[in-house]
């Protein structure tokens, strides 16, 4: 699928943040990325850590067409932020951003993952530049079970070499765009950017990241993210 790509990250990476989801599991009056966390919205935390990293020159945010919250955020005025229209699914939002990304490499980060650290970003960038790309992950620590449709346990899954996939996920922009376009055209299930790259035959490296890089999905995650942020500070 082509050899490893190299570039100097100091020239400026582009980060993509798909933020068009509604986060229905939170049961809130607004999309979860706009919930307040330690004095700012979750999205502001997620964008802020990217913009503060010296290797990231621009952030492209994919927003829902009916988004009525982003413009009111102070961070929306940052000239390094570019907005694009998001899609009905994450893959379409990322693809829309890739079509305007003038960069060799891109990082894709979840809008509702506010606890990312620069140390993890450094490790990801270093690993990705040596091959076809890389993602952050955390090792599975609990015993894993598989159930049937009725909820009955049918197997215990060996947890060795199992990982929770995190973000950011970093790939060559052109290769990721092609992998997403081909996968969507064939109706493939694309759960994250790595799954599209894996399907296209690329070798994606796993980089162990901090377990506190959580995604806020349910109400109880909000308090946990607040605790992690206070500990990091």
Secondary structure as GFF3:
##gff-version 3
##sequence-region A 1 233
A	DSSP	three_ten_helix	9	11	.	.	.	ID=ss1
A	DSSP	beta_strand	13	19	.	.	.	ID=ss2
A	DSSP	three_ten_helix	24	26	.	.	.	ID=ss3
A	DSSP	three_ten_helix	32	34	.	.	.	ID=ss4
A	DSSP	beta_strand	36	37	.	.	.	ID=ss5
A	DSSP	beta_strand	40	41	.	.	.	ID=ss6
A	DSSP	alpha_helix	42	51	.	.	.	ID=ss7
A	DSSP	beta_strand	56	63	.	.	.	ID=ss8
A	DSSP	three_ten_helix	70	72	.	.	.	ID=ss9
A	DSSP	three_ten_helix	74	77	.	.	.	ID=ss10
A	DSSP	beta_strand	81	85	.	.	.	ID=ss11
A	DSSP	alpha_helix	90	98	.	.	.	ID=ss12
A	DSSP	beta_strand	105	108	.	.	.	ID=ss13
A	DSSP	alpha_helix	118	128	.	.	.	ID=ss14
A	DSSP	beta_strand	133	139	.	.	.	ID=ss15
A	DSSP	beta_strand	144	147	.	.	.	ID=ss16
A	DSSP	beta_strand	153	157	.	.	.	ID=ss17
A	DSSP	beta_strand	163	172	.	.	.	ID=ss18
A	DSSP	alpha_helix	173	185	.	.	.	ID=ss19
A	DSSP	alpha_helix	193	199	.	.	.	ID=ss20
A	DSSP	beta_strand	205	208	.	.	.	ID=ss21
A	DSSP	alpha_helix	219	232	.	.	.	ID=ss22
###
